[in-house]
Amino acid sequence: MQQLGSRQGDTETLDCNAQVMDTLSAEARKADFRLHEVGKDITKVATIVVKSLTVLDKVAHDDNLPVVAQEVAKLNGALALLGNAHYWNNLTRHHVIKRDINPKYSYLCSDKAPMTGLLFGNDLSQTTRQIEEADRLKSKFISKKRSTFWTSNTGRFSGGRQRGFFGKAPSRGFSSKFQPYDSHRSTVRGDPRMDGWMDFK
């Protein structure tokens, strides 16, 4: 017979960690209490079904009753669905609480967070330290990336030869190609009136 409990939080009625509960609003506490009661009922039903299945499974094997064995298999599938419902009920509690806690610790409410013993795991302090450490590393990587970007582009604003955004020298465009008068034909290079045109070259 398949055993219920393949995932964390699908067989236990989990109490909310005191550290989290103390930060919640009255509305969030009421919502969590109601969902907690739903979880208790699911657990009670699952316990009754498990006991009945244990007896029926023994009868089916001892007396070689295939019909009973088929019914056991069906009830076992129903038991798995109860476990799944209980698991999602606990995740819903996470979702309700997520709106009241610091967004920095939203990982605690994800389906990847531990959910054993208590709603947010037995070692909440350790989990929060891991989140804070990951956040510090992320901040360091972002700062380093920005610092490298500006350092590598200082040449764009210095007196040296400028480079384009993707590392190529910028095109001189019209300033190098467009010459309204041929310099060889001009005989008045020193004329102040021609200074503006000479700048185009």
C-alpha beads as a LAMMPS data file, in Angstrom:
LAMMPS data file: protein, C-alpha beads

201 atoms
200 bonds

1 atom types
1 bond types

-500.0 500.0 xlo xhi
-500.0 500.0 ylo yhi
-500.0 500.0 zlo zhi

Masses

1 110.0

Atoms # bond

1 1 1 0.000 0.000 0.000
2 1 1 1.309 3.459 -0.927
3 1 1 2.340 5.512 2.062
4 1 1 1.143 9.059 2.421
5 1 1 3.827 11.657 3.016
6 1 1 5.915 11.891 -0.152
7 1 1 6.169 15.675 0.250
8 1 1 6.860 17.932 3.175
9 1 1 3.704 19.283 4.737
10 1 1 1.168 16.828 3.308
11 1 1 0.693 14.720 6.441
12 1 1 1.138 17.082 9.376
13 1 1 -0.986 19.834 10.836
14 1 1 1.677 22.510 11.010
15 1 1 1.654 25.339 13.538
16 1 1 2.967 28.693 12.378
17 1 1 6.400 29.653 13.729
18 1 1 6.073 32.027 16.687
19 1 1 8.589 34.484 15.177
20 1 1 6.365 34.880 12.117
21 1 1 3.032 34.784 13.937
22 1 1 4.062 37.693 16.181
23 1 1 4.515 39.965 13.133
24 1 1 1.150 39.245 11.498
25 1 1 -1.873 41.498 11.432
26 1 1 -5.078 40.388 13.155
27 1 1 -6.676 39.637 9.784
28 1 1 -3.782 37.432 8.681
29 1 1 -3.843 35.573 12.002
30 1 1 -7.550 34.838 11.629
31 1 1 -7.090 33.611 8.066
32 1 1 -4.203 31.356 9.102
33 1 1 -6.223 29.978 12.024
34 1 1 -9.102 29.007 9.721
35 1 1 -6.771 27.306 7.247
36 1 1 -5.031 25.570 10.131
37 1 1 -8.390 24.138 11.225
38 1 1 -9.032 22.904 7.682
39 1 1 -5.659 21.169 7.810
40 1 1 -6.569 19.487 11.093
41 1 1 -9.768 18.070 9.580
42 1 1 -7.897 16.773 6.534
43 1 1 -5.375 15.076 8.808
44 1 1 -8.125 13.435 10.881
45 1 1 -9.836 12.079 7.759
46 1 1 -6.527 10.807 6.385
47 1 1 -5.787 9.022 9.668
48 1 1 -9.149 7.193 9.578
49 1 1 -8.669 6.192 5.939
50 1 1 -5.156 4.888 6.635
51 1 1 -6.415 2.667 9.463
52 1 1 -9.221 1.262 7.309
53 1 1 -6.890 0.689 4.379
54 1 1 -4.438 -1.168 6.573
55 1 1 -7.157 -3.629 7.634
56 1 1 -8.586 -4.066 4.131
57 1 1 -5.145 -4.517 2.602
58 1 1 -4.397 -7.336 5.050
59 1 1 -7.711 -9.059 4.307
60 1 1 -7.153 -8.777 0.555
61 1 1 -3.768 -10.469 0.779
62 1 1 -4.550 -13.074 3.436
63 1 1 -7.804 -14.261 1.844
64 1 1 -6.705 -13.642 -1.748
65 1 1 -9.619 -11.345 -2.556
66 1 1 -8.809 -9.434 -5.775
67 1 1 -12.013 -7.392 -5.604
68 1 1 -11.047 -6.051 -2.170
69 1 1 -7.519 -5.402 -3.414
70 1 1 -8.947 -3.264 -6.246
71 1 1 -10.983 -1.234 -3.766
72 1 1 -7.890 -0.772 -1.621
73 1 1 -6.057 0.628 -4.629
74 1 1 -8.865 3.103 -5.293
75 1 1 -8.965 4.241 -1.674
76 1 1 -5.204 4.545 -1.688
77 1 1 -5.506 6.969 -4.608
78 1 1 -8.079 8.967 -2.657
79 1 1 -5.683 9.076 0.269
80 1 1 -2.985 10.526 -1.966
81 1 1 -5.418 13.246 -3.064
82 1 1 -6.070 14.085 0.587
83 1 1 -2.354 14.486 1.111
84 1 1 -2.147 16.742 -1.932
85 1 1 -5.042 18.881 -0.653
86 1 1 -3.344 19.213 2.724
87 1 1 -0.078 20.257 1.084
88 1 1 -1.791 22.976 -0.950
89 1 1 -3.671 24.130 2.115
90 1 1 -0.322 24.744 3.817
91 1 1 0.977 26.586 0.733
92 1 1 -2.153 28.760 0.828
93 1 1 -1.278 29.659 4.414
94 1 1 2.141 30.721 3.105
95 1 1 0.476 32.886 0.466
96 1 1 -1.744 34.616 3.050
97 1 1 1.195 35.292 5.378
98 1 1 3.473 36.489 2.559
99 1 1 1.484 39.737 2.281
100 1 1 2.372 40.648 5.880
101 1 1 6.076 39.833 6.065
102 1 1 9.129 41.716 4.813
103 1 1 9.450 41.114 1.018
104 1 1 13.119 40.339 1.606
105 1 1 12.054 37.061 3.209
106 1 1 9.431 36.094 0.627
107 1 1 11.416 32.942 -0.119
108 1 1 10.058 31.536 3.147
109 1 1 6.636 31.392 1.489
110 1 1 7.754 29.586 -1.677
111 1 1 7.153 25.909 -2.353
112 1 1 10.923 25.346 -2.120
113 1 1 11.179 26.416 1.515
114 1 1 11.299 23.670 4.185
115 1 1 7.946 22.798 5.733
116 1 1 8.715 20.238 8.438
117 1 1 7.542 20.363 12.036
118 1 1 6.409 23.960 11.701
119 1 1 4.899 25.921 8.829
120 1 1 8.244 27.585 8.009
121 1 1 10.465 24.713 9.082
122 1 1 12.089 23.726 12.345
123 1 1 15.108 26.012 11.925
124 1 1 13.720 29.368 10.842
125 1 1 16.810 31.230 12.082
126 1 1 19.086 29.193 9.832
127 1 1 16.840 29.720 6.821
128 1 1 16.701 33.493 7.349
129 1 1 20.499 33.643 7.698
130 1 1 20.837 31.870 4.366
131 1 1 18.458 34.366 2.765
132 1 1 20.413 37.316 4.187
133 1 1 23.722 35.867 3.032
134 1 1 22.346 35.307 -0.471
135 1 1 21.051 38.890 -0.491
136 1 1 24.486 40.250 0.516
137 1 1 26.210 38.262 -2.213
138 1 1 23.699 39.513 -4.775
139 1 1 24.357 43.111 -3.704
140 1 1 28.122 42.591 -4.056
141 1 1 27.767 41.150 -7.535
142 1 1 25.548 44.041 -8.644
143 1 1 27.974 46.654 -7.235
144 1 1 30.943 44.939 -8.877
145 1 1 29.157 44.798 -12.230
146 1 1 28.299 48.488 -12.143
147 1 1 31.824 49.427 -11.021
148 1 1 33.369 47.424 -13.869
149 1 1 31.013 49.049 -16.375
150 1 1 31.979 52.598 -15.438
151 1 1 35.685 51.791 -15.136
152 1 1 35.784 50.228 -18.595
153 1 1 34.031 53.223 -20.122
154 1 1 36.033 56.059 -18.574
155 1 1 37.876 56.445 -21.880
156 1 1 34.666 57.731 -23.458
157 1 1 34.808 60.839 -21.307
158 1 1 38.584 61.407 -21.198
159 1 1 40.875 63.306 -23.491
160 1 1 42.027 60.101 -25.217
161 1 1 40.584 58.570 -28.332
162 1 1 36.943 57.801 -27.785
163 1 1 35.469 54.421 -28.538
164 1 1 31.942 53.477 -29.551
165 1 1 29.442 51.761 -27.275
166 1 1 30.385 48.298 -28.541
167 1 1 34.146 48.928 -28.489
168 1 1 34.552 50.277 -32.032
169 1 1 35.935 53.685 -32.848
170 1 1 33.017 56.012 -33.622
171 1 1 32.496 56.965 -37.259
172 1 1 33.503 60.476 -38.226
173 1 1 30.500 60.647 -40.539
174 1 1 29.931 63.909 -42.415
175 1 1 32.877 65.646 -40.778
176 1 1 35.358 63.501 -42.745
177 1 1 33.457 62.864 -45.974
178 1 1 31.613 66.060 -46.715
179 1 1 33.845 68.884 -47.900
180 1 1 31.944 71.761 -49.508
181 1 1 35.133 73.066 -51.125
182 1 1 38.180 71.187 -52.297
183 1 1 41.145 72.203 -50.154
184 1 1 43.403 72.118 -53.209
185 1 1 41.221 74.647 -54.994
186 1 1 41.029 77.006 -52.034
187 1 1 43.460 79.889 -52.142
188 1 1 42.151 81.674 -49.072
189 1 1 42.978 79.098 -46.320
190 1 1 44.043 81.879 -44.002
191 1 1 40.882 83.874 -44.558
192 1 1 38.898 84.041 -41.244
193 1 1 35.708 83.658 -43.240
194 1 1 36.775 80.128 -44.153
195 1 1 37.539 78.995 -40.591
196 1 1 34.098 77.486 -40.100
197 1 1 34.430 75.379 -43.233
198 1 1 37.920 74.270 -42.332
199 1 1 36.614 72.928 -39.025
200 1 1 34.510 70.400 -40.913
201 1 1 37.708 68.741 -42.066

Bonds

1 1 1 2
2 1 2 3
3 1 3 4
4 1 4 5
5 1 5 6
6 1 6 7
7 1 7 8
8 1 8 9
9 1 9 10
10 1 10 11
11 1 11 12
12 1 12 13
13 1 13 14
14 1 14 15
15 1 15 16
16 1 16 17
17 1 17 18
18 1 18 19
19 1 19 20
20 1 20 21
21 1 21 22
22 1 22 23
23 1 23 24
24 1 24 25
25 1 25 26
26 1 26 27
27 1 27 28
28 1 28 29
29 1 29 30
30 1 30 31
31 1 31 32
32 1 32 33
33 1 33 34
34 1 34 35
35 1 35 36
36 1 36 37
37 1 37 38
38 1 38 39
39 1 39 40
40 1 40 41
41 1 41 42
42 1 42 43
43 1 43 44
44 1 44 45
45 1 45 46
46 1 46 47
47 1 47 48
48 1 48 49
49 1 49 50
50 1 50 51
51 1 51 52
52 1 52 53
53 1 53 54
54 1 54 55
55 1 55 56
56 1 56 57
57 1 57 58
58 1 58 59
59 1 59 60
60 1 60 61
61 1 61 62
62 1 62 63
63 1 63 64
64 1 64 65
65 1 65 66
66 1 66 67
67 1 67 68
68 1 68 69
69 1 69 70
70 1 70 71
71 1 71 72
72 1 72 73
73 1 73 74
74 1 74 75
75 1 75 76
76 1 76 77
77 1 77 78
78 1 78 79
79 1 79 80
80 1 80 81
81 1 81 82
82 1 82 83
83 1 83 84
84 1 84 85
85 1 85 86
86 1 86 87
87 1 87 88
88 1 88 89
89 1 89 90
90 1 90 91
91 1 91 92
92 1 92 93
93 1 93 94
94 1 94 95
95 1 95 96
96 1 96 97
97 1 97 98
98 1 98 99
99 1 99 100
100 1 100 101
101 1 101 102
102 1 102 103
103 1 103 104
104 1 104 105
105 1 105 106
106 1 106 107
107 1 107 108
108 1 108 109
109 1 109 110
110 1 110 111
111 1 111 112
112 1 112 113
113 1 113 114
114 1 114 115
115 1 115 116
116 1 116 117
117 1 117 118
118 1 118 119
119 1 119 120
120 1 120 121
121 1 121 122
122 1 122 123
123 1 123 124
124 1 124 125
125 1 125 126
126 1 126 127
127 1 127 128
128 1 128 129
129 1 129 130
130 1 130 131
131 1 131 132
132 1 132 133
133 1 133 134
134 1 134 135
135 1 135 136
136 1 136 137
137 1 137 138
138 1 138 139
139 1 139 140
140 1 140 141
141 1 141 142
142 1 142 143
143 1 143 144
144 1 144 145
145 1 145 146
146 1 146 147
147 1 147 148
148 1 148 149
149 1 149 150
150 1 150 151
151 1 151 152
152 1 152 153
153 1 153 154
154 1 154 155
155 1 155 156
156 1 156 157
157 1 157 158
158 1 158 159
159 1 159 160
160 1 160 161
161 1 161 162
162 1 162 163
163 1 163 164
164 1 164 165
165 1 165 166
166 1 166 167
167 1 167 168
168 1 168 169
169 1 169 170
170 1 170 171
171 1 171 172
172 1 172 173
173 1 173 174
174 1 174 175
175 1 175 176
176 1 176 177
177 1 177 178
178 1 178 179
179 1 179 180
180 1 180 181
181 1 181 182
182 1 182 183
183 1 183 184
184 1 184 185
185 1 185 186
186 1 186 187
187 1 187 188
188 1 188 189
189 1 189 190
190 1 190 191
191 1 191 192
192 1 192 193
193 1 193 194
194 1 194 195
195 1 195 196
196 1 196 197
197 1 197 198
198 1 198 199
199 1 199 200
200 1 200 201
